[in-house]
Amino acid sequence: VTGVQTCALPISPSSERDPRRSAAGRVPRTVTLPDGGSYVPEPAWTRNGAGRWFDNWYGFGLVDAGAAVAMAKVYTTYLTGPMKHPTVAVYGSGCGAGSDYTSSCGDSVPTGTTRGLDIPISIGGSGVGTIEALQLTLGLGQANMGDMAVEVVSPAGTRSVLLNAFNVLTNSNADVNNAVLASNAFNGESAQGVWHVRLIDVAQRPDPQPARLQGAALTVMGH
């Protein structure tokens, strides 16, 4: 989005307080994968590199309406400028740029392992000092998306699960082109550094065959 001016609304609980008390029963589940390793399909409350608590179910918490109104009465700072959205793309072995991949190109995603496939993506000189949101576009060959987890780890070490394994997607050994996923978990962090896209195939289907990572494009949006 170009030309958007933004401001940070006060939230309750705020980033300075631990919001987990608002959802005491929210405990991340741990499962054992075929390689014997423990895996958390979806984290609960996570404090990101900017010190802000985030949860896939609750976002950053409730907006403090009273504080937001009070802030609006005196708010005069409009310094964010147009939204920037640089994109960095990487491709699997033998795959070229674009979505028209050959049937045999790509890097295999290990099945049933906690390590999965790690794809480092370096972002530097993007002009984005502070992130507002992130998008990931994927191209996969012969994927079983019901067993596939898609994660992004920021240079600050924040882990965000963009697609959970054990979901209700039912495609089997299908090519997936230009699948767009998004996360707000990195709000306030720096875009600069090495990001990691991780693909985890939990292999809960009979005779699992590996999917192939053919392309991944990371777009950071911010100012």
N, C-alpha and C positions, 0 to 999 in steps of 0.2 A: 504494500500500500504506500503510495507516494503522497507527500504533502500532509500527512496526519500529524497533528500536535497532540501530545499526550501529557498526562500528569499521573503521579502515583496516588491512588486513593488510600486513605487510612483503612486498615483492616483490623478486625478483631477476631482472634488474638493477633497482635502485631508481631513483626519480625523480631522484636526484642524479647518476646515472651514465648514460652514453649506451648504450642497450641494442642498438644496431644491430649491434654485433659478434656478437650471438647469431644473426643471420640475414644474413650478409654478402652472400648472393646475392639478397636481396630488393630489387630495383631497380624503381621505378615505371616503367610503360610510358607513352610519349608517342605519341599518334596525331594525325594531321592530319585535321581536319574539312572538309566541303565549302567552308566559307568561307575555307579556307587557314590557319586558326589552329591552334596546337598545344594539345592538351588531354590532361590526365592523368586517365584514368578512375578510378584508385584510387591514392591516395598510399600510400607505405610508412610508415616510422616518422615520426611527427609529434609535436613537443613542444607540448602544449597551453598555454593561458594560465596554468595553475597549475604549470607546470614539469614536468609528467608526460608521459613518452613513451607513445605509443599507436599500435597498428597493428591494422587490421581482422583480420589473420590471427592475431596473437599477443596481442591485448588490451594489458594493461599489463606483460606479462612473467610469468615463473613466480613463484609464491609461494615465498618463502624459508621452508621448513618449520621449520627450526631456530629462526629468528628469531621466527616466529609462535608457537611453543610457549613460548619464553622470554617473549614479550610477554603471552601468556595467563596466565602464572603471577603476574604483577604488575599486570594490567590492572584498574583500578578506576574509570575515567572513563566514565560513561554520561550524556553531556550532549547528545546529538543530538536527543532528543525525537521526537515523531511525524513521519513523513514528510509534507512538504507537496507539493502537486502542482497549482499554478495552471495554467490553460490560457488562451491568448489565440488567438482565431480571426480570420481575415480572409477576405473573399469576393471572387471575381472580378466583373467588370463585369456588372451585371444579375442576379447570383445572390443569393438571400436566405439566411438562416441555415437550417441543416439540410441533409440529403442529397438532398432532392427537387428537383434543379436542372432548369431547362428545357433543352431540347436546344440552344438557341442562346446561352446565357449563358456567361460566362467570358472570360479573357484568353488570347490565343493564345501558345503556346510557339514561338519561332522555330525553324525546322528547320536543322540543319547548321551552327550557329554556336556559337562558344565562349562568347559572352556569355549565351545562353539567356534565360530569364525570371527576373528577380530579384524576390523578394517580401519587403520589409522588414516585420518584426514587432517592435514595441516592447514590452518587458516592464519594468515599473517597479512598485515597491511590492508585490511578490509575496510578501514575507516569506521568500523563499529566499535565504539568504546564500551557501551553497555547494551546487553541483549534484552529485548522484550520477548521474543519468541523464536522458535526454530522449526524448520520443516526438513523432512528427509524424504527423498524420492528414490525408490528402489526398483531395480529390474532383477527378477529372479527366474531361473529356469527349473522346471519340474519340481515346484514347491508344493508342500502340504502345509497350508497356512494355519490349519487348526493346531498343528504341533509347533509352529514357529513363533519364537519370541524375538522381538526387535527392540534393541536397547541402544541408547546413546550415552556415553560418558564424556563429560566436559573436561577441558584442561584442568579445571579446579577439582575434579574427582567426583562431581555430582552424577549419580546414575539415574536415568529416567527410562522407564519402560514405555515405549510408544505403542507396542502391540504385545498383548499377553499371550503366552502359550495356553493351552487348555481352553481355547476359545471355541466359538460355535461355527467357525468357518469350515466348509466341507469340501473345498476343492481338493482334488487328488492328482499329484504329479502334473500340475498345470504351470504354464508360463505366466508370470505376473509382470506386466509392464507398467511403468510409471505409477506405481502405488505411492501415494503421498500420505505421510504420517506427520504429526505435529506434536510439539511439547512446549509448555510454558514454564517448565520446572527450572530453567536456567535464567529466569528473569533477574536482572541486576548483575549478572556475571560478565566477565570480559569474554570477547569472542576469540581473542588471540591465543594461539597455541595448537597443540595436537589433540584433536577429538578422536574418539573411538566409537565406531558403529559395531555393535555385536549382534550376531545372529545365533540364536540357541534353538536347536531342534530337539525337543524333548522325546521324540521317537516313541509315541504311545500307540502307533499303528503297527499292524503285522508287517514283517519283512520291510523295514524302512529303507528307502533309497534316498541318497543325499540330494538336496536341492543345490543349485549353483547360484552364487552371487555374480551377476553379470554387470551391474552398474549401481552406483550409489552417489547421490548428489545431496550435499548438505547446504542449506540456506539459513544463514543467521540474519535475523531482522532486528534492527535497533538503531541507536544513535551514537 
